[in-house]
Amino acid sequence: MLQQKQGESLPGELSTAVRLVTLLSLVPVEPHRINTVTLEQKLFELGYDVSARTIQRDMKKLHEAGIFGLACDTRTRPYRWFVCDQLVQHQRPRLSLVHNYEDARVG
């Protein structure tokens, strides 16, 4: 079992996976929405230093996967992201976010 200690970085693929789960956890349920700039700021506050463009790419890939209920409001710019309310009961609760990596365990 891998345990993350404070100050250590996660291996590349695991780090990306944790960032994507974190990103998904920041997206509000409709009718609320969030834009990429705000997601970038929130990720930075959580210790992720990624560009707005990286977040845009990540969100596009997650949206195209079609399994998280992620949707994009393209009526205005910047585009705003949200999770479809109808899918929340089935999928969103399965997402869990670990803010403190000392407690993170990967099996």
C-alpha positions in Angstrom: 0.0 0.0 0.0 1.4 3.4 -1.0 1.2 6.2 1.5 1.8 9.8 0.6 3.9 11.8 3.0 3.8 15.5 3.4 6.3 17.2 1.0 6.6 14.2 -1.3 5.2 14.3 -4.8 3.0 11.6 -6.3 4.2 9.6 -9.3 3.2 11.3 -12.6 0.1 9.3 -13.6 -1.2 9.1 -10.0 -0.7 12.8 -9.6 -2.7 13.5 -12.7 -5.5 11.2 -11.6 -5.7 12.9 -8.2 -5.7 16.3 -9.9 -8.6 15.2 -12.2 -10.6 13.9 -9.3 -9.9 17.1 -7.5 -11.0 19.1 -10.5 -14.2 17.2 -10.8 -15.0 17.7 -7.2 -14.8 21.5 -7.7 -17.4 21.6 -10.5 -20.8 22.6 -9.1 -24.1 20.9 -9.7 -26.5 22.8 -12.0 -27.9 25.4 -11.9 -24.5 26.7 -10.6 -21.5 26.9 -13.0 -17.8 27.6 -12.8 -15.3 28.9 -15.4 -11.8 27.7 -16.1 -10.2 30.8 -14.5 -12.0 30.1 -11.2 -11.1 26.4 -11.4 -7.4 27.4 -11.9 -7.6 29.6 -8.8 -9.2 26.9 -6.6 -6.7 24.3 -7.8 -3.9 26.7 -7.0 -5.3 27.1 -3.5 -5.2 23.4 -3.1 -1.5 23.2 -4.2 -1.9 22.5 -7.9 0.1 24.8 -10.2 -1.5 24.1 -13.6 -2.3 26.5 -16.4 -5.8 27.5 -17.5 -5.1 25.8 -20.8 -4.3 22.5 -19.1 -7.6 22.8 -17.2 -9.4 23.4 -20.4 -7.9 20.3 -22.0 -8.7 18.3 -18.9 -12.3 19.5 -18.8 -12.7 18.7 -22.5 -11.4 15.2 -22.0 -13.6 14.6 -19.0 -16.6 16.0 -20.8 -16.0 13.8 -23.9 -15.7 10.7 -21.7 -19.3 11.3 -20.9 -19.4 9.4 -17.6 -19.3 12.1 -15.0 -22.4 14.1 -16.0 -20.1 17.0 -16.8 -21.6 19.7 -19.1 -20.4 23.0 -20.6 -22.5 26.1 -21.0 -21.1 27.6 -24.2 -23.7 30.5 -24.5 -21.2 33.0 -23.0 -17.5 33.3 -22.7 -15.7 32.2 -20.7 -17.5 28.9 -21.0 -18.8 27.6 -17.7 -18.9 24.0 -16.4 -21.4 22.2 -14.3 -22.5 18.7 -13.4 -26.0 17.7 -14.6 -28.4 17.5 -11.6 -30.0 14.3 -12.9 -26.8 12.3 -12.7 -25.6 13.5 -9.3 -27.4 10.8 -7.4 -25.8 8.1 -9.4 -22.3 9.2 -10.0 -21.2 12.3 -8.1 -21.2 10.7 -4.6 -18.6 8.2 -5.8 -16.1 11.0 -6.2 -14.0 11.5 -3.1 -11.4 14.2 -2.6 -8.4 13.8 -0.4 -7.1 17.2 0.5 -4.5 15.9 3.0 -2.1 13.6 1.2 -0.8 12.2 4.5 -4.1 10.4 4.8 -4.2 9.2 1.2 -3.8 5.5 0.6 -3.7 3.8 -2.7 -4.5 0.1 -2.8 
